């Protein structure tokens, strides 16, 4: 195994192609643990692709309801200021606060492919204070259908490794605002939301979010907390995710591929007038 950038490593592999075998140098997406701490207090460990780690930490803390704006953060640094501790991010808050451990307590390791598997209490999943997103946001379905190709063209790490998730923000004209990639789909969304938080752009009232993978409950919850009015994914949504989206007024789109998609709820933002169910 050879080292590349912190996000990509290289390995020698054997390729079988129509009875022909050859050795290749293949790119592999990096996956390393990141510990997020409040001061010196361990809060969570997630498997992630190195890069945009401060945004990941900020997005995670925002999604957990621990911070609400950049003004809550005094400093974000690696491993108590040590340049070598790149797998530890320390976040210092401006005002000390008592954490609701029942809501924020996770097992020590939360797998990057499942944002809920580390939750210690299921009732901590439904965070309080979610506001209904911008009801005036509108998006042309033709523009929506162009999102996946734009995302794919902007996925630098995916083009090299073929094994990484992405989350992207678009405006109503279809312009790509920001994109983040990570081996974990929840981490990709947290990085994107963390970027928006640190840039002072939350709530994202005039943006649509496109996520790779399925539209799960926690992805919907993160989007709602960030004020996103429309969330689309290239795969299906879960039943609990659809319930939450309907309850909170989010436009939820799934199976966004080519010139077809499914809208689970919030059709008015897309100007849809569906015929009665067959």
Beta strands, then each sheet from edge to edge (+ up, - down):
strand 1: 2-3
strand 2: 8-17
strand 3: 20-29
strand 4: 32-38
strand 5: 41-48
strand 6: 73-78
strand 7: 88-93
strand 8: 165-170
strand 9: 176-182
strand 10: 208-211
strand 11: 230-233
strand 12: 251-257
strand 13: 260-265
sheet 1: 1+ 2- 3+
sheet 2: 5+ 4- 7- 6+
sheet 3: 9+ 8- 10+ 11+ 12+ 13-
end
